[in-house]
Amino acid sequence: MNIDNKVIKSTILDAMNKNNNYIKPLNKNNNNIKPLNNNTNNNIKPLNNNININTNNNINNNINNDIIKNNNMNNDKNINNANDMNDDKNDNNNMNNDKSINDDKNINDDNKNDDNIKNTETGSVLVIILRCDSKLKDKNVENLKWVFSDPYFIIQYKYFEQSPNPNVQYNENYCMKQALIYSAEGPYINNEDGTITKQGLWKNLPVIIVKDTSVSNITPEGVVDNLNDIDKIIGGMKKRIKTSLEKAPTANLYYLCRWNDNCTKNRQVEGAQSIAHGSSLKWSVNPTSTQAIMYTTKTRDMVIYALSSMSDKTTLSDYLNLNIANGNLSATIFSPNIIDFDQSLSTSQNDFNKLNECFPISADNNTQSSTNLIWLLVLILITILVACALIQLGPKYEMK
């Protein structure tokens, strides 16, 4: 509260003058009191001065106190306002910090979700690179390890001792059987007493058996195709295998490589026309090859049982094709192949035939049909000529 000092002083002086006027008539009416009045006046004047001085001092002190109070109130108000402003700033800072913390938390949660997805995909498919002979193919093995290097795959490079049976086909069947058994029971732990502990860590995983005579130009993660469309990603091996399992969950066999297939009977798998701008996934009835096949757990166990009782003259390829044709098994193929036989390792015409994805039957059939038609026409023409000759050279009868 602001107080005007001049107003207060004028008010006090008016009051003092009224007091003096009141005393003067009292002094005039009572003559006996004159000496007393003189003394009193003498005594009172200082008293009045003291009163005035004290009053003024008191008033000034009060005014100063009020001013100080006002200043204190203003200071308190300013301090409170400043404190409120600081509190608001602190609240805003805390809100911003909380928002930043929440944003960081959300980012961390998103990263955790991505990590969880990656963790759930890790080790989803077992890959066994199979070596069935004593020849080392280091370049092929390194290529295949790189192709399947994504954590989505578990890679095992295995060599199994050959069977004492000299039959080559039997050895291949024996080698495939050992690989499939290993995928169901492995990995193995060799104990000090010479026994083997079967851990069975992969028994619930699909398994890809790929021979070390294979090669592939598919990358693990895919490549960018800048020639056709900017930032168009051509899917890698993980994308193709994962998509095949998702789009064809009822399949028993997934052929990564096939040859001499009856391509005219291939049917497109719905939703897998072009996996990440790459190979298409199709149903097949005659894929033939055993170069690289992914087996489901159920099919793996069935093939192990079949190989245990299969004759020396029956190939695994023939067994699979027979069951596919009869409807006991369903199979998909990639078109084109995502794994191929390494033609640099070819030693016979049969090896070169492995480069043909489809069996060339149409041209042969048309040629054979044309040849048969020509011979039929020639035979008919000869018959007509012979008949004409007989008619001309035969006995003639005269009419009478």
C-alpha positions in Angstrom: 0.0 0.0 0.0 1.4 3.5 -1.0 1.0 6.4 1.5 1.5 10.1 0.7 3.8 11.6 3.4 2.6 15.2 2.8 -1.0 14.3 3.4 -0.2 12.7 6.7 1.9 15.6 7.9 -0.8 18.2 7.1 -3.4 16.1 9.0 -1.2 15.9 12.1 -0.5 19.8 12.1 -4.3 20.5 11.9 -4.8 18.3 14.9 -2.1 20.1 16.9 -3.5 23.6 16.1 -6.9 22.5 17.4 -5.3 21.4 20.6 -3.6 24.7 21.0 -6.8 26.7 20.5 -8.4 24.6 23.1 -5.8 25.4 25.7 -5.6 29.2 25.1 -9.2 30.0 26.3 -8.5 28.0 29.4 -5.5 30.2 30.2 -7.5 33.5 29.7 -10.5 32.6 31.9 -8.5 31.6 35.0 -6.2 34.4 36.1 -5.0 32.5 39.1 -3.5 30.0 37.0 -1.3 32.4 34.9 1.9 31.6 36.8 1.0 28.0 36.5 0.2 28.6 32.8 3.4 30.2 32.2 5.2 27.5 33.9 2.9 25.1 32.2 3.4 26.7 28.9 7.0 26.6 29.4 6.8 23.1 30.4 4.3 22.1 27.8 6.0 23.6 24.9 8.9 21.4 25.1 6.4 18.7 25.7 4.4 19.7 22.6 7.6 19.8 20.7 8.5 16.4 22.0 5.1 15.2 21.1 5.4 16.7 17.6 8.8 15.3 17.2 7.9 11.9 18.6 4.6 11.9 16.7 6.3 12.8 13.5 9.0 10.3 14.1 6.4 7.7 14.9 4.5 8.5 11.9 7.6 8.6 9.7 8.6 5.3 11.2 5.1 3.9 10.5 5.3 5.2 7.0 8.7 3.7 6.6 7.4 0.5 8.0 4.5 0.5 5.7 6.8 1.3 2.8 9.1 -1.5 3.9 6.1 -3.8 4.3 4.9 -2.8 0.8 8.4 -3.4 -0.5 8.5 -6.7 1.3 5.1 -7.5 0.0 6.2 -6.6 -3.5 9.4 -8.5 -3.0 7.5 -11.5 -1.7 5.1 -11.2 -4.7 8.0 -10.9 -7.1 9.7 -13.8 -5.4 6.5 -15.8 -5.5 6.0 -15.0 -9.2 9.6 -15.8 -9.9 9.2 -19.0 -7.9 6.0 -19.8 -9.8 7.8 -19.1 -13.1 10.6 -21.3 -12.1 8.2 -24.0 -11.0 6.5 -23.7 -14.4 9.8 -23.9 -16.1 10.7 -26.8 -14.0 7.4 -28.4 -14.8 7.9 -27.8 -18.5 11.4 -29.1 -18.3 10.2 -32.1 -16.5 7.4 -32.6 -19.0 10.0 -32.3 -21.8 12.3 -34.6 -20.0 9.4 -37.1 -19.5 8.5 -36.7 -23.1 12.1 -37.3 -24.2 12.3 -40.3 -21.8 9.0 -41.6 -23.2 10.2 -41.1 -26.8 13.5 -42.8 -26.0 11.5 -45.6 -24.3 9.2 -46.0 -27.3 12.3 -46.1 -29.6 13.9 -48.6 -27.3 10.6 -50.6 -27.2 10.6 -50.6 -31.0 14.2 -51.7 -31.1 13.4 -54.4 -28.6 10.4 -55.6 -30.7 12.7 -55.7 -33.8 15.3 -57.6 -31.8 12.6 -60.0 -30.5 11.4 -60.6 -34.1 15.0 -61.2 -35.2 15.6 -63.5 -32.2 12.5 -65.5 -32.9 13.7 -66.0 -36.5 17.2 -67.0 -35.5 18.0 -70.6 -36.2 14.7 -71.3 -38.0 16.0 -73.7 -40.7 18.9 -76.2 -40.5 21.2 -76.4 -43.5 23.5 -79.4 -44.0 26.1 -79.1 -46.6 26.7 -82.7 -47.5 29.9 -84.2 -48.7 29.4 -87.7 -50.1 32.8 -88.4 -51.6 36.5 -87.9 -50.7 37.0 -85.0 -53.1 37.3 -81.6 -51.5 35.3 -78.8 -53.0 36.4 -75.8 -50.9 35.1 -73.1 -53.2 31.7 -74.6 -53.4 31.5 -75.1 -49.7 32.6 -71.5 -49.0 30.0 -70.2 -51.6 27.2 -72.2 -49.9 28.2 -71.0 -46.4 28.0 -67.4 -47.6 24.7 -68.0 -49.3 23.2 -69.4 -46.1 25.1 -67.0 -43.7 22.1 -65.2 -42.4 21.3 -66.1 -38.7 18.0 -67.4 -39.9 19.9 -70.6 -40.9 22.0 -73.1 -38.8 24.8 -74.3 -41.1 26.5 -77.7 -40.7 29.1 -79.1 -43.0 29.2 -82.9 -42.7 31.1 -85.7 -44.2 29.9 -89.3 -43.7 32.0 -92.4 -44.3 30.9 -94.3 -47.3 29.2 -97.6 -47.1 31.2 -100.8 -47.8 28.6 -101.6 -50.5 30.4 -100.8 -53.9 27.1 -99.7 -55.5 27.3 -96.0 -56.3 23.6 -95.4 -56.0 23.5 -97.2 -52.7 26.2 -95.0 -51.4 24.3 -91.9 -52.3 21.2 -93.2 -50.5 23.2 -94.2 -47.5 24.8 -90.7 -47.4 21.4 -89.0 -47.6 20.1 -91.2 -44.9 22.9 -90.4 -42.5 22.4 -86.6 -43.1 18.7 -86.9 -42.4 19.3 -88.9 -39.2 21.8 -86.3 -38.1 19.3 -83.5 -38.6 16.8 -85.3 -36.3 19.2 -86.4 -33.6 22.1 -83.9 -33.7 24.2 -82.3 -32.7 26.3 -85.1 -31.3 28.6 -85.0 -28.3 31.5 -87.4 -28.3 32.0 -88.8 -24.8 35.3 -89.9 -23.3 34.1 -93.5 -23.2 33.6 -93.5 -27.0 29.8 -93.2 -26.8 27.8 -90.5 -28.5 25.2 -88.3 -26.8 22.4 -87.3 -29.2 21.1 -83.8 -28.2 18.2 -83.6 -30.7 18.2 -79.7 -30.8 17.0 -79.6 -34.4 14.4 -82.2 -34.4 11.6 -79.7 -34.8 13.3 -77.7 -37.6 12.9 -78.1 -41.4 16.2 -79.2 -42.9 17.9 -78.3 -46.2 20.2 -81.1 -47.5 22.4 -79.5 -50.2 25.3 -81.4 -51.8 28.8 -79.8 -51.9 28.7 -80.0 -55.7 26.2 -77.1 -55.7 26.6 -73.4 -56.5 24.4 -70.4 -56.2 24.4 -66.7 -57.2 21.7 -65.8 -54.6 23.0 -63.4 -51.9 22.1 -63.8 -48.3 20.1 -60.6 -47.9 19.4 -59.6 -51.5 20.7 -56.9 -53.9 19.4 -53.6 -55.2 18.4 -53.6 -58.9 19.1 -50.1 -60.1 18.6 -51.0 -63.7 14.8 -51.4 -63.6 13.7 -49.5 -60.5 15.5 -47.5 -57.9 15.8 -49.2 -54.5 14.1 -52.3 -55.8 15.4 -55.1 -53.6 15.9 -58.6 -55.2 15.3 -60.9 -52.3 18.1 -63.1 -50.9 18.1 -66.7 -49.8 16.4 -66.0 -46.4 13.5 -64.2 -48.1 12.9 -67.0 -50.5 13.1 -69.8 -48.1 10.9 -68.0 -45.5 8.3 -67.1 -48.1 8.1 -70.6 -49.4 7.3 -71.9 -45.9 4.7 -69.2 -45.4 3.0 -69.4 -48.8 3.1 -73.2 -49.1 2.7 -74.6 -45.6 1.1 -77.8 -46.8 4.1 -78.8 -48.9 6.2 -81.8 -47.9 9.3 -81.1 -50.0 10.8 -77.8 -51.3 13.1 -78.2 -54.2 15.8 -75.5 -54.4 17.1 -77.3 -57.5 15.3 -79.5 -60.1 16.1 -80.9 -63.5 14.1 -82.8 -66.2 10.9 -81.6 -64.7 7.6 -81.8 -66.5 7.3 -78.0 -66.6 4.0 -78.1 -68.5 2.3 -79.3 -65.3 3.8 -76.8 -63.0 1.2 -74.7 -61.1 1.8 -71.4 -59.5 1.7 -71.2 -55.7 -0.8 -68.5 -54.7 0.9 -65.3 -53.5 4.4 -66.3 -54.6 4.4 -65.3 -58.2 7.7 -63.4 -57.8 9.4 -63.6 -54.4 10.9 -60.2 -53.7 11.3 -59.7 -57.5 13.1 -63.0 -57.8 12.1 -66.6 -58.3 8.5 -67.8 -58.5 7.3 -70.7 -56.3 5.4 -73.4 -58.1 3.9 -76.8 -57.5 5.6 -79.7 -59.3 4.8 -83.3 -60.1 8.2 -84.5 -61.4 11.1 -82.4 -59.9 13.6 -85.4 -60.1 16.7 -83.8 -58.5 18.1 -84.5 -55.0 20.8 -81.8 -55.4 19.2 -79.4 -52.8 15.9 -80.2 -51.1 14.2 -78.8 -47.9 12.4 -81.5 -45.9 9.7 -80.9 -43.3 10.1 -82.8 -40.1 7.3 -85.3 -41.0 8.8 -85.9 -44.5 12.3 -86.3 -43.0 11.2 -89.1 -40.8 9.3 -90.8 -43.6 12.3 -90.7 -45.9 14.6 -92.0 -43.2 12.3 -95.0 -42.8 12.1 -95.5 -46.6 15.8 -95.4 -47.1 16.3 -98.0 -44.5 14.4 -100.6 -46.6 15.1 -99.3 -50.1 16.7 -101.6 -52.6 20.0 -100.9 -54.3 18.4 -100.3 -57.6 16.0 -97.6 -56.4 17.2 -94.0 -56.3 15.9 -91.5 -53.8 14.8 -89.3 -56.7 12.7 -92.1 -58.1 11.1 -92.8 -54.7 10.2 -89.2 -54.2 8.9 -88.7 -57.7 6.7 -91.8 -57.4 5.1 -90.6 -54.2 4.6 -87.1 -55.6 2.9 -88.5 -58.7 0.7 -90.7 -56.5 -0.3 -87.8 -54.3 1.4 -89.1 -51.2 3.7 -86.1 -51.1 3.4 -82.5 -52.4 6.4 -80.6 -53.7 7.3 -77.1 -54.7 10.0 -75.8 -56.9 11.7 -72.5 -57.5 11.6 -71.2 -61.1 14.3 -70.5 -61.9 16.5 -72.6 -59.6 18.1 -70.9 -56.6 20.7 -73.7 -56.3 22.4 -75.4 -59.3 24.8 -78.2 -60.0 28.3 -76.9 -60.7 28.8 -77.7 -64.3 32.6 -77.4 -63.9 32.4 -80.7 -62.1 30.6 -82.5 -64.9 32.2 -85.8 -66.0 29.4 -87.4 -68.2 26.5 -86.5 -70.4 24.1 -87.1 -67.4 25.9 -84.4 -65.5 25.3 -81.9 -68.3 21.7 -82.9 -68.5 21.4 -81.6 -64.9 21.5 -78.1 -66.3 18.0 -78.7 -68.0 15.3 -77.6 -65.6 12.6 -78.9 -67.9 12.5 -82.2 -69.8 12.5 -81.5 -73.6 9.7 -83.7 -74.7 7.7 -81.5 -77.0 10.1 -81.3 -79.9 10.8 -85.0 -79.9 7.2 -85.9 -79.9 6.4 -83.6 -82.8 9.2 -84.9 -84.9 8.2 -88.5 -84.2 4.6 -87.7 -85.2 5.6 -86.1 -88.4 7.8 -89.0 -89.4 4.9 -91.5 -88.8 2.6 -89.4 -90.9 5.0 -89.3 -93.8 5.5 -93.1 -93.8 1.7 -93.5 -93.7 1.3 -91.3 -96.8 4.1 -93.2 -98.6 2.4 -96.5 -97.9 -0.9 -95.3 -99.2 0.6 -94.0 -102.4 2.4 -97.2 -103.0 -0.8 -99.2 -102.5 -2.6 -97.0 -105.1 0.2 -97.4 -107.6 0.3 -101.1 -107.3 -3.5 -101.3 -107.7 -3.3 -99.2 -110.9 -0.6 -101.4 -112.3 -2.5 -104.5 -111.7 -5.5 -103.1 -113.4 -3.5 -102.1 -116.5 -1.5 -105.4 -116.7 -4.3 -107.7 -115.8 -6.3 -109.9 -118.4 -8.7 -108.0 -120.6 -12.2 -109.3 -121.5 -13.9 -108.4 -124.8 -17.6 -107.6 -124.8 -19.8 -109.5 -127.2 
